Amino acid sequence: MRADPLFATEPLVRATFVDRPNRFLVRYRRAGRQGVGYLANSGRLGEILLPGTEVLLAERRHTKIGREVLGAAWSRRWPGDRPRAVLLNSSRANDVAERLLAARLIPELAAWRVARREVAVGASRFDFLLAGAGGEYLLEVKSVTLAERGLAMFPDATSARGRRHLEELVHLAGRGGRRAGVLFLVQGAADRFLPDFHNDLAFARAFHAARGRVDLLPYRLDPRLDRAGRLVFAGRPRRLAIPWAALDDAVADGGLYLLVLHLPVDTRVAVGALGRRTYPRGWHVYVGSARRGLTHRVARHLRHRKRLHWHIDHLRARSPWVRAFPIRAAAAECALAAEVARLGAGVAPGFGSSDCGCPGHLVWFPQAPVPTAAFQELLTRLRHQPFAR
């Protein structure tokens, strides 16, 4: 007989992802009709919530929004991508973690039992208080859905709360014999784990500083959809390696970035020595670099009020919408500009390339590029390639 799963949801309803108007709401389409579901996940989930992704809906009683997006599932979208299913609700992920602890499937925590969930200590609230012969153990659980090309990373967006948890655990560990740790519950095909220094350098540095002071425990499980439509966690978790040597270099604040701007109308503007030019309405992706101070450079681009210096500053001043994607990897700026150009519909001649021989570092897209598989695959490949298997 097949063993009972560690954890299974109720049967879920399948629908197709449409868009995400804000971080807590998802629009979906089912049976030809559009609906709205609640999403209890503050991550960006950019590589998951793409056109064609199936969202898995649960009933949400006694609320104005009657459905919750509990998970997602998708088939192949680019070469090497495998069919996957993930649980998106962080509270349910804590339920999975509690089952793992009760079954003693995390060897480092096998001597501890759950004494209480949601415990407040100091200025923070942690997911579990464990008890054992050794005293007390504070455990925080992080659900990791960003797992591509053999590498899992967390968080996929800036997480001041996650960084604060790490720093608080370091502060509390050892006081009165108390121990502390973070269980990173990874969903997806990965054999290595790193903090996502691209998205959140401060968290990565806190993770690096916590080494040897708190337990950092990345474990992988592969959820699946069963015939009843349930999202099921089964089998034994697998410990992932942390390539510390690679992380030592990665926490330096330099690399490349993609800046995505939106122009609601055709815009004629003077751009330095390029003179007055018309930039078409739509989305423009700028490729830039900073050997040092990448965080500061990106923050400057995001501000509206500043002295106009770089080519991109003149266009940024006319754009009401902008997003930045840092890439802390040793890739070539001009090569990345060429890759982005292959995805877009045109290059602005000479824009951002006055000190190189490139056609230009600004690429026009008539439709939003970020919520597309091609853009997300490029971003993921650049961020993961130096560390992936």
Secondary structure, 3 states (H helix, E strand, C coil): CCCCCCEECCCCEEEEEEEEEECCEEEEEECCEEEEEECCCCCCCCCCCCCCCEEEEEECCCCCCCEEEEEEEECCCCCCCCCEEEECCHHHHHHHHHHHHHCCCCHHHCCCEEEEEEEEECCEEEEEEEEECCEEEEEEEEEECEEECEEEEECCCCCHHHHHHHHHHHHHCCHHHCEEEEEEEEECCEEEEEECCCCCHHHHHHHHHHECCEEEEEEEECCEECCCCCEEECCCCEECECCHHHHHHHCCCCEEEEEEEEECCCEEEECHHHCEEEECCEEEEEEEEECCCHHHHHHHHHCCCCCCCCHHHHHHCCCCEEEEEEECCCCCHHHHHHHHHHHCCEECCCCCCCCCCCCCCEEEECCCCCCCHHHHHHHHHHHHCCCCC
